[in-house]
Amino acid sequence: MREDLTEKLKREFIELLEKDVEFRYMVAGYLGLSEILKRLDKLEEGQKKLFESIEKLWESHNRLWESHNKLLERHDRLWESHNRLWESHSRLVERHDRLWESHNRLWESHNRLWEEVKALRIEQERMRKYMISGFHELREALGVTFETHVAAFLQVLLVDMGYPEARVEKKYFIHDGEIIEINIFCEKPLIVGEATVSIRSTEEAEREIEKLLKRVEFVKTKYGEKPFMTILSVARTTPEASESLRTLTEKHGIKLVLGREIEEILSI
């Protein structure tokens, strides 16, 4: 009977310890464990907070890992872009090299053309001197008119202007049953001109300009284009006539060439 009571008390005591905190502390106080239990409770509470902090850190770690993966994906895309850019750069370098080779070939062609142009200029100058010399010899042998003199001057001028094949001559046209004489004419390039020995007054200058302009209009109608050059050459003039000629030719876009200028060019 006594043992049963003891067992019952033990069970009640243990049950109180498990369920009644104050009773447990009171017993612990009696046993000198009260302070230890309090510390254990605080330790348990701290451990719980530590676990919570660990969970938060783990969540942060997971987020960081996700960010890391995204950065890796971005890095891969950037690397692919870098590779594409490098391939484009390589193609551009190859294209630049090809262009540079083409440039070198063009430069070589340019140099060859320049040498040919120089040779043509030398030949042109030689031809010019030959023409002047030939004209001089012909003049000495046969004598020439002033018109022929002007034609030779214009022929040399056209060679200098890049028309070595141009032919200057006297030309006759028939219009409305009338013969029109143009004593200085070139078809390619189209040139209309007059050569006269003497103009001594303003009136004579005006008549000569009017005559030349009529021939210009006739040629414009016949060939369907404006002459490349209109020229008037006068062997001798007075100061009054020279001034009038310069004013009128400038007004109508006519090239005025006086006899002394031809002499200087042809060295005759």
C-alpha positions in Angstrom: 0.0 0.0 0.0 2.8 2.4 0.8 4.6 1.5 -2.4 1.5 2.2 -4.5 1.2 5.6 -2.8 4.8 6.4 -3.6 4.4 5.4 -7.2 1.4 7.6 -7.5 3.1 10.6 -5.9 6.0 10.1 -8.3 3.7 10.1 -11.3 1.9 13.2 -10.1 5.2 14.9 -9.3 6.5 14.1 -12.8 3.3 15.3 -14.3 3.4 18.6 -12.5 7.0 19.1 -13.6 6.0 18.6 -17.2 2.9 20.7 -17.1 3.4 23.4 -14.5 6.3 25.7 -15.2 6.1 27.5 -11.9 6.1 24.2 -10.1 9.1 23.2 -12.2 11.0 26.4 -11.3 10.1 26.0 -7.7 11.4 22.5 -7.6 14.5 23.6 -9.6 15.0 26.4 -7.1 15.0 23.9 -4.3 17.4 21.8 -6.2 19.6 24.8 -7.1 18.8 24.5 -10.8 16.5 27.5 -11.2 19.2 29.7 -12.8 20.3 26.9 -15.1 16.8 26.3 -16.4 16.3 30.0 -17.1 19.6 30.1 -19.0 18.5 27.0 -20.9 15.2 28.6 -21.8 17.1 31.7 -23.1 19.4 29.5 -25.0 16.5 27.7 -26.6 15.0 31.1 -27.5 18.3 32.2 -29.0 18.6 29.0 -30.9 15.2 29.5 -32.3 16.1 33.0 -33.4 19.4 31.6 -34.9 17.4 29.1 -36.9 15.1 31.9 -38.1 18.2 33.9 -39.1 19.7 30.8 -40.9 16.4 30.4 -42.8 16.5 34.1 -43.9 20.2 33.7 -44.8 19.3 30.6 -46.8 16.5 32.5 -48.6 19.0 35.3 -49.4 21.5 32.7 -50.6 18.9 31.3 -52.9 18.0 34.7 -54.2 21.7 35.5 -54.7 22.1 32.2 -56.5 19.3 33.0 -58.8 20.9 36.4 -59.5 24.2 34.6 -60.1 22.5 32.3 -62.6 20.9 35.3 -64.4 24.3 37.0 -64.5 25.8 33.9 -66.0 23.1 33.8 -68.6 23.7 37.5 -69.4 27.4 36.9 -69.5 26.8 34.1 -72.0 24.7 36.4 -74.2 27.3 39.1 -74.0 30.0 36.6 -74.9 28.0 35.5 -77.9 27.5 39.2 -78.9 31.3 39.7 -78.5 32.0 36.7 -80.7 29.6 38.1 -83.4 31.2 41.5 -83.2 34.6 40.0 -83.5 33.5 38.0 -86.6 32.1 41.3 -88.0 35.4 43.0 -87.2 37.3 40.3 -88.9 35.2 40.6 -92.0 35.6 44.4 -92.0 39.4 44.0 -91.7 39.4 41.6 -94.7 37.2 44.0 -96.6 39.6 46.9 -95.7 42.5 44.8 -96.9 40.7 44.2 -100.2 39.8 47.9 -100.6 43.4 48.8 -99.9 44.6 46.4 -102.5 42.1 48.0 -105.0 43.2 51.4 -103.9 46.8 50.5 -104.7 45.8 49.1 -108.1 43.9 52.3 -108.8 46.8 54.4 -107.7 49.1 52.4 -110.1 46.6 52.9 -112.9 46.4 56.6 -112.1 50.2 56.9 -112.2 50.3 55.1 -115.6 47.5 57.4 -116.9 49.4 60.4 -115.6 52.5 59.3 -117.5 50.4 58.8 -120.6 48.9 62.3 -120.1 52.4 63.8 -119.7 53.5 62.0 -122.9 50.4 63.3 -124.7 51.1 66.8 -123.5 54.7 66.5 -124.7 53.4 65.2 -128.1 50.8 68.0 -128.2 53.5 70.6 -127.6 55.7 69.0 -130.2 52.8 69.1 -132.7 52.1 72.7 -131.8 55.7 73.7 -132.5 55.6 71.6 -135.7 52.4 73.4 -136.8 53.9 76.8 -136.0 57.1 75.9 -137.8 55.2 74.5 -140.8 53.0 77.5 -141.0 56.1 79.7 -140.9 57.7 77.8 -143.7 54.5 77.9 -145.8 54.2 81.6 -145.3 57.7 82.1 -146.4 57.2 80.0 -149.5 53.8 81.1 -150.6 52.7 84.0 -148.5 49.4 83.9 -146.6 46.3 85.9 -146.1 45.3 87.3 -142.7 42.4 84.8 -142.6 44.9 81.9 -143.0 47.0 83.6 -140.3 44.0 83.6 -137.9 43.0 80.1 -138.8 46.6 78.9 -137.9 46.4 80.8 -134.6 43.0 79.2 -133.8 44.3 75.7 -134.8 47.2 76.1 -132.3 44.7 77.4 -129.6 42.4 74.4 -130.1 45.4 72.0 -129.7 46.2 73.7 -126.4 42.6 73.3 -125.4 42.6 69.6 -126.0 41.2 69.4 -129.6 44.1 68.2 -131.7 41.8 66.8 -134.4 39.8 70.1 -134.8 39.9 71.5 -138.4 39.7 75.3 -138.9 38.7 76.5 -142.4 36.7 78.9 -144.5 33.1 77.6 -145.0 30.4 78.5 -147.5 26.7 77.9 -146.9 23.7 78.6 -149.2 20.6 80.1 -147.5 17.5 81.4 -149.3 19.5 81.4 -152.6 22.2 83.5 -151.0 25.8 82.4 -150.4 26.9 82.9 -146.8 30.7 83.0 -146.3 32.2 82.3 -142.8 35.9 82.8 -143.1 36.7 81.2 -139.7 34.8 78.0 -139.0 35.2 74.8 -137.1 32.5 72.1 -136.9 33.9 70.1 -133.9 33.9 72.0 -131.6 31.5 74.4 -133.2 33.3 77.7 -133.8 32.2 80.8 -135.8 34.5 83.6 -136.5 35.4 86.5 -138.7 38.9 87.8 -139.6 39.2 91.4 -141.0 42.3 93.4 -141.8 41.3 96.8 -140.5 38.7 98.5 -138.4 39.2 102.2 -137.8 36.0 103.6 -136.2 33.2 102.8 -133.8 30.8 102.5 -136.8 33.0 100.0 -138.5 33.3 98.0 -135.3 29.5 97.9 -134.8 28.9 96.8 -138.4 31.5 94.0 -138.1 29.9 92.8 -134.8 26.4 92.9 -136.4 27.7 90.8 -139.3 29.3 88.3 -137.1 26.2 87.9 -134.9 24.0 87.2 -138.0 26.4 84.4 -138.9 26.2 83.1 -135.3 22.4 83.0 -135.5 22.5 81.2 -138.8 24.9 78.5 -137.5 22.8 78.1 -134.3 19.7 77.4 -136.4 21.5 75.1 -138.8 23.3 73.0 -136.2 20.8 73.3 -133.4 23.3 74.4 -130.8 25.1 77.5 -129.6 28.7 77.8 -130.9 31.4 76.7 -128.5 33.3 79.8 -129.3 32.7 83.0 -131.3 35.8 84.9 -132.4 36.6 88.1 -134.1 40.2 88.8 -135.2 41.3 92.2 -136.4 44.8 92.9 -137.9 44.9 96.7 -137.4 42.7 99.0 -135.3 42.7 102.6 -134.1 42.5 103.3 -130.3 38.9 104.4 -130.8 38.0 101.2 -132.7 39.9 99.0 -130.2 37.9 100.4 -127.3 34.6 100.0 -129.1 35.5 96.4 -130.1 36.4 95.4 -126.5 33.1 96.8 -125.2 31.0 95.1 -127.9 32.7 91.8 -127.8 32.5 91.6 -124.0 28.8 92.4 -124.2 28.1 89.6 -126.7 30.5 87.0 -125.4 32.8 87.2 -128.4 36.6 86.4 -128.1 38.5 89.4 -129.6 42.0 88.7 -130.9 44.1 91.5 -132.3 46.9 91.0 -134.9 49.8 91.6 -132.5 48.5 88.8 -130.2 48.5 86.4 -133.1 52.1 87.4 -133.9 53.1 86.7 -130.3 51.5 83.3 -130.2 52.8 82.1 -133.6 56.2 83.9 -133.2 55.9 85.2 -136.7 
